Amino acid sequence: MTHGHSSNGVALARWVGLAIGLPALVAVILLGKDALMVVNKINENALKRETAALERGIKLLGELHASELLSQTMWDTAFRNVVLSKRQDWIRENFGKDAISPEGIQQLYIVDSRSNVIFSSELEGAPSPERGAALIAAASRPIERARMLYKSARAAGDGFGERMPGAMTDGIYVNDLIRLDGQSAMVTVSPFTPDVEDHETPNEPTLLLGVQFLTEPLLDKLESLSHIDGLEHVPANHTEATGEHTLALRDANGNVVTHVTWDFSSPGHAILLAALPAIALSLGLIAMMTLLAAFTVRRLTQRLSESEQAAIHASRHDAATGLANRGWFMSVFANLLTRAGKQDGVSAVMLIDCDYFKAVNDTMGHAAGDAVLCAIAGRLKALNERLVIAARLGGDEFAAVTTPMARREDAALIAEIVEKALTQPVLFDGRLLNVSVSIGVAAFETPSTLSIDAWLAKADVALYRAKRDGRGCSRVYDEALDTDIASELARTLQRAIGSSAVATRQPEAVSSPSVEAA
């Protein structure tokens, strides 16, 4: 029974540990989940900021290249000759490679009012018709938009006359992205017209085009403008994720022209790594506190279990001798009689009375009597291989139930063994106290249809016969011999069942036990 209660205490400790540990574990998991959500949110916001910065950089790059393009139109004489006479020598002289800034990375083209490419800085002259047609087709949208802006400014009277810087229209230009010769490029288109009084402004302006391919120098400049590192160009058909962060570059109509990628530093992960030591320390403290709480609860549970076991033991055992008490003896005896689900067997119940015990108390004192009782209890415990249970019923009266026997006749033999073990002298205060016991035995078969009271009554009758035969002996119940005695003791036995002793007998004359010096 003790093992079962110990297991219950350990199980309770485990459940309490789980009750403490699981919420802590769930809290840690939720905390980690929230931390990852925060990290992802930081990374998402940082990615949005870098994307916006890159888009602003592209816009600034277009404006910068438009400024470089428009700076080429500051020579009045060149533009007058280009527009009025369209002389190729003037174009080559003023728009050749020598006229372009050494830092410029654009290819300059001049398109007349009839959409013919009349000059290319790359060729220092007019390109082939096929090359010119390809350029006009690729830049058709920005060319058309630039002409519309020119006509709107002309109709409103803006950008002409004295307000014009040199020979260009005031601030009219269009930026866009195009695909030319299978490559991605940024194009800037600006209309211009001469600042002369003797010539009417043409209906269709001459256009100056600047084309810049997305090469490494251009990406370096875009990195500087957007403050984004690691910019790389990827093909226009780039659609699958490559582990890098990408941005689709689109033209004015929203069509994807190409993609660029860049190095993303993931600031959320950097913050998490920086805070990782503190997080690890916090988690360690939580784990230590959880383990400490679980250990404390387990200790308290074990103590509670031990206290419960002690209470159960106290409720089942005699405090003075440590043997089973009357209540526990009756419970075990009842289970033996029913033997539910077990095979049939033969056992015996014994009632044991210590002879002349009152005289020991009267002559030697209660301490001597207690020593005798404890000695009898210890000797009964030593017979645990032959006894299922031994109990003190009260006073100097004991009871025991034997283990299963082979034959009913073995009950007398076991009774003699018990008697011999119990009647050994007891050493007390330097003296040997002789011990005498009377034993009544009743053998029974299990399972039994008779009640506990019936078998105890039979054992009590046998005990009465043992005392009548001179004490210090054992007798086994014999129905033929003990019928008259049973009738005599019936009333006495009924009173004994409800009291602290097996039986209450009339006082008998007792002789003093022999006391020998140790």
C-alpha positions in Angstrom: 0.0 0.0 0.0 2.9 2.4 0.7 4.2 1.9 -2.8 0.8 2.8 -4.3 0.6 6.0 -2.3 4.2 6.9 -3.2 3.3 6.4 -6.9 0.3 8.7 -6.4 2.5 11.3 -4.9 5.0 11.2 -7.7 2.2 11.3 -10.3 0.7 14.3 -8.5 4.2 16.0 -8.5 4.4 15.3 -12.2 1.0 16.8 -12.9 1.9 19.9 -10.8 5.2 20.2 -12.7 3.4 20.0 -16.0 0.9 22.6 -14.7 3.8 24.9 -14.0 6.1 24.0 -16.9 3.5 23.9 -19.7 2.3 27.5 -19.2 5.9 28.7 -19.0 6.7 26.8 -22.2 3.7 28.2 -23.9 4.6 31.7 -22.8 8.2 31.2 -24.1 6.8 29.9 -27.4 4.3 32.8 -27.7 7.1 35.2 -26.8 9.3 33.8 -29.5 6.5 33.9 -32.0 5.8 37.6 -31.1 9.5 38.3 -31.4 9.7 36.8 -34.8 6.6 38.8 -35.8 8.3 42.0 -34.6 11.5 41.0 -36.5 9.5 40.3 -39.7 7.6 43.6 -39.3 10.9 45.5 -38.9 12.3 43.8 -42.0 9.2 44.5 -43.9 9.2 48.2 -43.0 12.9 48.4 -43.8 12.3 46.7 -47.2 9.6 49.2 -47.9 11.8 52.1 -47.0 14.7 50.8 -49.2 12.3 50.1 -52.1 10.9 53.7 -51.8 14.5 55.0 -51.6 15.4 53.1 -54.7 12.3 54.4 -56.6 13.3 58.0 -55.5 16.8 57.3 -56.7 15.5 56.2 -60.1 13.5 59.4 -60.3 16.5 61.5 -59.3 18.7 59.6 -61.8 16.2 60.5 -64.6 16.2 64.2 -63.5 19.9 64.3 -63.4 20.3 62.8 -66.9 17.6 65.2 -68.1 19.7 68.1 -66.7 22.8 66.7 -68.5 20.8 66.4 -71.7 19.4 69.9 -71.6 22.8 71.3 -70.9 23.8 70.3 -74.4 21.2 72.7 -75.9 22.8 76.0 -74.5 24.5 76.9 -77.8 22.2 79.2 -79.7 24.1 79.1 -82.9 24.2 75.3 -83.0 20.4 75.0 -82.6 19.6 77.7 -85.0 21.6 76.0 -87.7 20.2 72.6 -86.8 16.6 73.8 -86.9 16.8 76.2 -89.9 19.3 74.6 -92.2 19.7 71.1 -90.7 23.3 71.3 -91.7 25.1 68.0 -90.8 28.5 69.8 -90.4 27.1 72.1 -87.7 25.6 69.1 -85.9 28.9 67.2 -86.1 30.8 70.2 -84.9 28.6 71.1 -82.0 27.2 67.7 -81.0 30.1 65.4 -81.7 31.9 63.5 -78.9 34.0 66.5 -78.1 30.9 68.5 -77.2 29.7 65.9 -74.7 30.8 66.1 -71.1 33.6 63.6 -70.4 31.6 62.2 -67.5 28.4 61.7 -69.6 27.3 58.2 -70.1 24.4 59.0 -72.5 24.1 58.4 -76.2 22.6 61.6 -77.8 20.3 61.5 -80.7 18.5 64.3 -82.7 15.1 63.6 -84.2 13.6 66.1 -86.6 9.9 67.0 -86.9 9.3 64.1 -89.2 10.6 61.6 -86.7 13.8 61.0 -88.6 17.0 60.4 -86.6 19.4 62.9 -88.1 22.2 62.6 -85.7 23.8 60.0 -83.3 26.6 60.9 -80.9 27.8 57.3 -81.1 28.2 57.6 -84.9 28.9 61.3 -85.1 26.3 61.5 -87.8 23.0 60.1 -89.0 22.5 56.4 -88.1 21.2 53.8 -90.6 17.5 53.9 -91.3 17.0 50.6 -89.6 18.8 51.8 -86.5 16.8 55.0 -86.5 13.5 53.2 -86.9 14.3 50.9 -84.0 15.1 53.9 -81.8 11.9 55.7 -82.8 9.8 52.5 -82.2 11.4 51.9 -78.8 11.0 55.5 -77.6 7.6 56.1 -79.3 5.8 56.7 -76.0 8.1 59.3 -74.5 8.5 61.0 -77.9 4.8 61.3 -78.2 4.4 62.7 -74.7 7.2 65.2 -75.3 5.5 66.5 -78.4 2.2 66.8 -76.6 3.9 68.8 -73.8 5.5 71.0 -76.5 2.2 71.7 -78.2 0.5 72.5 -74.8 3.2 74.9 -73.9 3.1 76.6 -77.3 -0.7 77.0 -77.1 -0.4 78.5 -73.7 2.5 80.8 -74.7 4.7 79.3 -72.1 8.4 78.4 -72.6 9.0 80.8 -75.6 10.4 84.2 -76.2 12.5 86.0 -73.6 11.9 83.5 -70.8 13.6 80.7 -72.7 17.2 79.7 -71.5 19.0 79.8 -74.8 17.3 78.0 -77.6 15.4 75.3 -75.6 11.8 75.3 -74.4 11.6 76.0 -70.7 11.8 72.8 -68.7 10.0 70.5 -71.0 11.4 66.9 -70.9 10.1 63.4 -70.5 11.8 60.4 -68.7 11.0 56.8 -69.4 12.4 53.3 -69.5 12.6 51.4 -72.7 14.0 48.2 -74.3 16.5 48.9 -77.1 18.5 46.3 -78.8 17.4 43.7 -76.2 18.7 45.9 -73.4 17.1 48.0 -70.7 17.7 51.7 -71.0 16.6 55.0 -69.5 15.6 57.6 -72.2 15.1 61.4 -71.8 13.3 63.3 -74.6 13.4 67.1 -74.7 11.9 69.4 -77.5 13.7 72.6 -78.5 13.1 75.5 -80.9 15.2 78.6 -81.9 14.8 81.9 -80.2 14.4 84.1 -83.2 11.9 86.8 -84.2 12.1 86.3 -88.0 11.0 82.7 -88.0 7.8 81.1 -87.0 7.8 78.4 -84.4 7.4 75.1 -86.1 4.3 72.9 -85.4 6.4 69.8 -84.7 9.6 70.4 -82.7 13.0 68.9 -83.2 13.7 66.4 -80.3 16.9 65.7 -78.4 17.1 62.2 -77.0 19.4 60.9 -74.4 19.7 57.1 -74.0 21.5 55.4 -71.1 21.7 51.7 -70.8 21.5 50.1 -67.4 25.1 49.2 -67.2 27.4 49.0 -64.1 28.3 52.7 -64.2 24.6 53.7 -64.2 23.9 51.3 -61.3 26.8 52.8 -59.4 25.3 56.2 -59.8 21.9 54.9 -58.8 23.4 53.4 -55.6 24.8 56.8 -54.7 21.5 58.5 -55.3 19.4 56.0 -53.4 22.0 55.0 -50.7 21.3 51.3 -51.6 24.3 48.9 -51.7 24.8 45.9 -54.0 22.5 46.9 -56.9 22.6 44.4 -59.7 20.6 44.2 -62.9 18.6 41.0 -63.7 16.9 40.0 -66.9 13.5 41.6 -67.8 11.8 38.2 -67.5 13.0 37.7 -63.9 9.9 36.4 -62.1 11.1 33.8 -59.6 12.4 34.5 -56.2 16.2 34.1 -56.0 16.7 34.8 -52.3 17.5 38.4 -53.2 15.2 41.4 -52.9 14.1 42.6 -56.3 12.3 45.6 -57.7 10.5 45.7 -61.0 11.4 48.8 -63.1 8.4 49.8 -65.2 7.8 52.3 -68.0 5.2 55.1 -67.9 2.4 52.6 -68.9 3.2 50.2 -66.1 4.9 47.6 -68.2 7.9 45.8 -66.6 11.1 46.7 -68.4 13.6 45.0 -66.1 14.4 44.1 -62.5 17.1 45.2 -60.1 18.2 43.4 -57.0 20.2 44.7 -54.0 21.7 43.6 -50.7 19.1 43.7 -47.9 20.7 43.8 -44.4 17.6 42.5 -42.5 17.7 45.0 -39.6 15.2 42.9 -37.7 17.5 39.9 -37.6 20.4 42.2 -36.6 18.4 43.6 -33.7 17.4 40.0 -32.7 21.1 38.9 -32.8 22.1 41.9 -30.7 19.4 41.2 -28.2 20.0 37.4 -28.2 22.3 37.3 -25.1 19.7 39.2 -23.1 16.9 37.0 -24.4 18.9 33.9 -23.6 19.6 35.1 -20.1 15.9 35.9 -19.6 14.9 32.5 -20.9 17.5 30.9 -18.7 16.1 32.7 -15.6 12.6 31.6 -16.6 13.7 28.0 -17.0 15.5 28.1 -13.6 12.5 29.6 -11.8 10.2 27.1 -13.4 12.5 24.2 -12.4 12.9 25.6 -8.9 9.1 25.9 -8.6 8.6 22.4 -10.0 11.3 21.1 -7.5 9.7 22.9 -4.6 6.2 21.6 -5.5 7.6 18.1 -5.9 9.2 18.3 -2.4 5.9 19.6 -0.9 4.0 16.9 -2.7 6.3 14.2 -1.4 6.0 15.6 2.1 2.2 15.6 1.7 2.3 12.1 0.4 4.5 11.0 3.3 2.2 12.7 5.7 -0.7 11.0 4.1 1.0 7.6 4.3 1.9 8.3 7.9 -1.8 9.1 8.6 -2.9 6.0 6.9 -0.4 3.9 8.7 -1.4 5.4 12.0 -5.1 4.7 11.2 -4.2 1.0 10.5 -1.7 0.2 13.2 -1.4 0.1 17.0 0.7 3.0 18.2 2.4 1.0 21.1 3.4 -2.1 19.2 3.4 -1.2 15.5 1.1 -4.2 14.7 -2.1 -3.8 12.8 -5.0 -2.5 14.8 -8.4 -4.2 15.1 -10.0 -2.2 12.2 -7.3 -3.1 9.7 -7.2 -6.7 10.9 -10.9 -7.1 10.3 -10.6 -5.6 6.8 -7.8 -7.9 5.8 -9.5 -10.9 7.4 -12.7 -10.1 5.5 -10.8 -10.0 2.2 -9.2 -13.4 3.0 -12.6 -14.9 3.6 -14.0 -13.8 0.3 -10.8 -14.4 -1.8 -12.6 -13.0 -4.9 -11.1 -14.4 -8.0 -8.6 -16.6 -6.2 -8.3 -20.4 -5.8 -9.6 -22.2 -2.8 -7.2 -22.7 0.2 -7.0 -23.4 3.9 -5.9 -20.8 6.5 -6.3 -20.3 10.2 -7.2 -17.4 12.5 -5.5 -17.3 15.9 -6.5 -15.4 19.0 -3.5 -15.0 21.4 -3.8 -14.0 25.1 -0.8 -13.1 27.2 -1.1 -15.1 30.5 -0.7 -13.3 33.8 -0.2 -9.9 32.1 -2.0 -8.0 34.9 0.4 -9.5 37.4 3.3 -8.2 35.4 1.9 -4.7 35.4 1.1 -4.8 39.1 4.4 -6.2 40.3 6.9 -4.8 37.7 5.1 -1.7 36.5 3.6 -0.7 33.2 7.0 -0.2 31.6 7.6 -4.0 32.1 4.2 -4.7 30.7 4.9 -2.5 27.6 8.2 -4.3 27.1 6.4 -7.7 27.1 3.8 -6.4 24.6 6.5 -5.0 22.3 8.5 -8.2 22.5 5.4 -10.3 21.5 4.7 -7.8 18.6 8.3 -8.0 17.4 8.2 -11.9 17.4 4.9 -11.9 15.5 6.4 -9.6 12.9 9.4 -12.0 12.6 6.9 -14.7 11.6 5.7 -12.8 8.5 6.5 -15.8 6.3 3.8 -17.8 8.1 1.4 -15.0 8.9 -0.6 -12.9 6.6 -1.4 -10.3 9.3 -0.8 -9.9 13.0 -2.7 -7.4 15.1 -3.1 -6.2 18.6 -6.8 -6.2 19.4 -6.4 -4.4 22.7 -4.7 -4.8 26.1 -2.8 -8.1 26.1 -4.8 -9.7 23.3 -3.4 -10.3 19.8 -4.7 -12.0 16.7 -3.2 -13.4 13.5 -4.1 -15.1 10.3 -1.8 -17.7 8.8 -0.7 -18.0 5.2 -2.5 -20.7 3.1 -1.7 -24.2 4.4 -1.7 -27.5 2.7 -4.0 -29.2 5.2 -6.3 -28.2 8.1 -4.2 -30.3 10.4 -1.2 -27.9 9.8 -3.0 -25.3 11.9 -1.9 -27.0 15.2 1.7 -27.1 14.0 1.8 -23.4 13.1 0.2 -22.6 16.5 2.9 -24.5 18.3 5.6 -22.6 16.3 3.9 -19.3 17.2 3.6 -20.3 20.8 7.3 -21.3 21.0 8.4 -18.0 19.5 6.3 -15.9 21.8 7.1 -17.7 25.1 10.8 -16.8 25.1 11.8 -14.7 28.1 11.9 -10.9 27.8 14.9 -8.9 29.1 13.8 -5.9 31.1 15.8 -3.8 33.4 18.5 -6.4 33.8 16.0 -9.2 34.5 14.4 -12.0 32.4 10.6 -11.9 32.4 9.0 -15.2 31.6 6.2 -15.0 29.0 3.3 -17.3 28.7 0.6 -17.2 26.1 -2.6 -19.1 25.4 -3.6 -19.5 21.7 -7.0 -20.4 20.2 -7.0 -21.5 16.6 -9.8 -21.9 14.0 -9.0 -23.3 10.6 -11.2 -22.2 7.7 -11.4 -22.7 4.0 -11.5 -19.8 1.5 -13.7 -18.6 0.2 -16.0 -19.0 3.2 -19.7 -18.5 3.7 -19.3 -17.9 7.4 -18.8 -14.3 8.7 -15.8 -12.9 10.4 -17.7 -12.9 13.8 -18.4 -16.6 13.4 -14.7 -17.6 12.8 -13.6 -15.3 15.6 -16.1 -16.9 17.9 -14.7 -20.3 17.0 -11.1 -19.2 17.8 -12.3 -17.6 21.0 -13.9 -20.9 22.1 -10.6 -22.7 21.4 -8.7 -20.0 23.4 -11.1 -20.5 26.3 -10.3 -24.2 26.2 -6.6 -23.5 26.2 -6.9 -21.4 29.3 -9.1 -24.0 30.9 -6.5 -26.6 30.2 -3.9 -24.7 32.2 -2.7 -21.9 30.0 0.6 -21.7 28.2 -0.7 -23.9 25.4 -2.6 -23.8 22.1 -5.8 -25.4 21.1 -7.5 -25.8 17.7 -11.3 -25.5 17.5 -13.0 -28.8 17.4 -16.8 -28.7 17.0 -17.3 -32.0 18.8 -15.3 -30.7 21.9 -16.2 -27.0 21.9 -20.0 -27.0 21.4 -20.8 -26.5 25.1 -18.0 -23.8 25.4 -19.4 -22.0 22.4 -22.8 -21.7 24.0 -21.3 -20.4 27.2 -19.2 -17.7 25.4 -21.8 -16.5 22.9 -23.0 -13.6 24.9 -19.4 -12.6 25.9 -18.3 -12.7 22.2 -21.0 -10.3 21.1 -19.8 -7.7 23.6 -16.2 -8.2 22.6 -16.8 -7.4 18.9 -17.8 -3.8 19.7 -15.1 -3.2 22.2 -11.3 -2.8 22.0 -10.7 -6.4 22.9 -11.7 -9.7 21.3 -13.5 -10.9 24.4 -14.3 -9.7 27.9 -13.9 -12.5 30.4 -14.7 -12.8 34.1 -11.7 -12.2 36.4 -9.7 -15.3 37.1 -7.2 -16.0 39.8 -3.7 -15.5 38.4 -0.4 -16.4 39.8 2.6 -14.0 39.6 5.0 -14.7 36.7 8.4 -15.9 37.5 11.1 -13.2 37.5 14.6 -14.2 37.0 17.7 -12.1 37.2 19.3 -11.5 33.8 
